[in-house]
Amino acid sequence: MNRLLREPLLHFLLLGAAIFVAYGLVSPRGSDAPATIVVTSGRVENLAAGFAVLWGRRPTDAELDGLIEDWVREEIATREALALGLDKDDPVIRRRLRQKLEFLSDDAVAQEAPTDADLGAYLQAHRETFFVEPRLTFRQVYLDPQQHRDRIDRDSAQVLAQLRQHGAETDASTSGDSTLLPPVLDDVPASEVAKQFGEPFAATLLEIPVGRWEGPVESSYGVHLVRVSERTEGHLPELSDVRDAVQSEWENARRQDATASFYRELRERYTVTVQGETATDHQRLAETK
């Protein structure tokens, strides 16, 4: 008897019987008429088109028959699974149904093309997102405070005078102390300068005259003499220059707003009770949705 109970075939038969009984309990009673499945011409064309995309050709008649039969099996399986309640409490199915519902809201938003006025207003309202930061091209000579100590002011003034005397032709690499910092930075964002030398250093380079050796300018490493040769001021670009990026952000924001509004309207149809939660907490939760 124990051996019989361990037989996989017996387990399979018992499982099948359980499903059959469950189906009998949830299925409509009083009618033995078979349900109807209609495979529309549009569905057939969609199946053929999907095959063509995958294989680069239209399906043969036999292949199309196989696609139709597979779709019918899927439809039957879906109906039977729903009748048995197999979709209940399944996180994967719930997540997919939510996505499909939200697609309805997204489709409505996608049909609305923004005007230039819409995009221009969005650009102005979100300047920080599209602002083009300043860029700098400069050379720097480093003076190590540990080597110069109390002579740092005098020594930096002497090196600065030498650099100004020779101007742009100066070989700055031999004028200061050895360092792993780059002697020249070419067309780099101000944020990159701040990351490497510190915020005060970058802020100073945005203010000093262009085309002249200046200093000393302090960084987290020590003292520098610098010559900014090019500086591009930060600015908000024209809409024509960033239209695609602005439209993408505009559409994303519209989609998020539409989804939030969509759920607010749907939520009004329901009374939500969360066990163990106070009425005040629940009201606060509902207001944030």
N, C-alpha and C positions, 0 to 999 in steps of 0.2 A: 504493500500500500504506500509506504514512504517513497519507494522508487517511482511509483506512478505520479505522486504529487510533485516530484521534481522534474517531470517530463516537460520540456519547452512547448511541445505541441498542445498539451493540456492547458498550459497558461494562455496560449494563443486563442484556443477555442473559448475559454472562459472570458477573455477580454472581448472577443467578438460578440459573445452572448450578452455581455454587459452593455456594450454599445447598442446592440439591437433593442434591448429592453429600454434603455434611456431614450432612444429615438422614438420608440412607441409611446413613451410617456409625454414627450414634448411635441410630437407631430400632431397636426390637425386630424381629428377623428371624423368619421361619418362619410368619407369619400375615398374611393380607391382610384379615382381618375388620376392619371399621371400629370405631373406639372409640365408646363410648356416652356421650351427654350427656343427662342427665335434667334438665328444667326443672320443678322441683317446684311445687306449688300455692303453697307459701310464698314461693318466689322470685318467682312471678308477682305475688303480692299485694304484695311489697316493691317491685317495679318500679312497680306502679300507685300505691302510696302515695307513692313518691318523686316521681312525676309530679304527684300531687295537691298535694304541698307546694310544688312549684315553680310550678305554674300555677293553683292554687286550684280545681281541678276534677278529676274522675276522667277517665282517658283514654278515648277512643272505642275500639271494637274494632280499628279500623285502626291507631290509635296504639299500642295495647297490643301488637298483632302486631309493629309496628316496634320497640318496646322489647325484646320477647323476641328478635327476630332480632339486634338489636344486642348483647344479652347473650351470645347463642350465638356470635356472631363474636368477642367478647372472650374467651370461654372457649376457643374454638379457638385463637385467637392466643396465649393464655397457655400452653396445653399445648404448642403447637408451639415457642414460644420456650424453654420449659423443656427440651424434648427436644433442642433445639439448644445448650443450655447458655448461652443469651444472658443469663441472670441472673448468671452467674459474674463475680466481680470488678467488679460494677456498684455503686458507692457509694450511689446513690440507692435501688436495690432492697434492698441490705443494711441501709440505715438504716430503710427502711420495715418490713422483716421484724423488725428489732430492736424497733421501736415496737409492732408488733402482739404480739410476745411479751411485752413489758412490760405491755401492756394486760391480759393475762391475770392478771398479778400484781396490777395496780391494781384489777381487778374484784373480786378476792377480798377486798381491804382495804375496798373501798367498801361491802361488804355488812355490815360491822361498825359499828353505830352506837355512838358513845361515850355513856357514862353521865355524869351530873353529877359523879360521883366521879372519873371519868377526866379530865374537863375541869378540875375543881378542882385535881387534882394537877398537871396540865400548867401551869395558871396559876401555881401556887406555884413550880414548878420553872423557869419562864421569866419571872420577875418583871420583868426588865429590858426585855422585849419589850412588856409591857402596862402598865408603870408610867406613871401620869399625872404629869407633872412639875409643879412649882409654877408658879403664875401670879401676876403682879404688876401692880398699877395704881399709878403714882407720878408725882410731879412733881419736876423737878430744876432747880436754879439753878447755872449754870456760872461759875466764876471762873478766869480765864486766868493761869497762873503767870508768863507772860512780862510781863504788865502789872503784876502785884502784887509780883513778885519776893520780897524778904525781908519784905514786909508781908503775905504771903498768909495767915499764921495769924491775925494781928490783924484783917485785913479780913474773913476768912471768919467769924470770931467775931462781928463787928459785924453782918454781913448775917444771920447765923443768929439773933441776938437780935431783929432787926427782923421776920424771918419768923415767929418764935415769938410775938411780940407780937400780930401780926395773924392768926395761925393760918391756917385754910383760906381765909380771905377775901383773903389777900395776892395782889396781882398780881405773881406771881413773874417774869413776863417782863421787868419793869423793874428787877429787883433784882440781876441779875448782869451778866456780860459777854456780848457778842454771840457767837452760835455757830450752826452749822447743825444741831446736835443738837436733837431734838424736846424741847420743854419738858414735854410730858405723854405718857406711854405708858399705854394703857388695856388691861388684861387681856391682857398678853403673856406667853408662856412664859419661864421663867427662862433657857432656852438662848438665846432671842432677845436678852435683855438682855445676856447674856455675850458674844454675838457682836458687839453694838454698842458696849458699854462695857468689856468685859473680864471675865474670870472673877472676880477679887477684888471688883469692883464688885457683880456679881450676888450673890455669896456674902454680902456685907455686907447687901444689901437683904433677904435671907432671914432675917436675924438681928435687925435693928433694930426698935424698937417701931413699931406701926402707928398712924397718925393724929397724928404729931408730926414737926415738922421736925428732921432730924438731920444731922450732918456735923462736919467735912468728910469726904467719902468720895472717895477717889482713883480715877481711871480712867486709861486710856491717854492721855486728852486733857488731864487736869488735875485740878482739884478741884471737887467738887459738893456742894451742900446739897440734901437729898432729903426728900420727905415721902411715905411709902408709905400710901396710903389704903385699899387692899385687898390681901390676900395669901391665895391659896388654897394650902394645903400640898400637897406631893406625896403621892400615895397609890396603893396597888394597888386597882383598882376591884373591885367585886363581880362575881362570875361572871355574874349576871343582866344586868349592864350591857354586858358584852363577850363574851357567849356565842358569837355568830356568828363573831367574829374568832378567839376561842380554838379553836373547833371547826375553822375553816379551817386554822389552823396545826397543830392536832393531826392532822388528816387528812393534811396534807402531810408531816408528820414520819413518820407511820405508812407512808405510801406510799414514802418514801425508804428507811425501814428494811426494808420488805418487799422492795423491789427489790434492795437490797444482800444480803439473806439469800437471795433467789431466785438471784442470780448466784453466791453462794458455793456453794450446793448444786449448781448446774449445773457450776461449774468443777471440782468434785471428779471429774467424769466424764472430764476431759481431762488429758492430759499436755502442757504447753505448753513448747515449746523456742524460745527466741529466739536466733537466730544472732548471734555476736559479743558475747553477754552472758555474764558469769561466773555460776557457779552461785549465789554469794552474792547478787549483784545480782538474779538471777531470784527467789530465795527472798524477798528483801525486797519485790520487786514483787508477788509472789503474796500476801503477808501483808497488803498494803494494799488489796486488792480487796474 
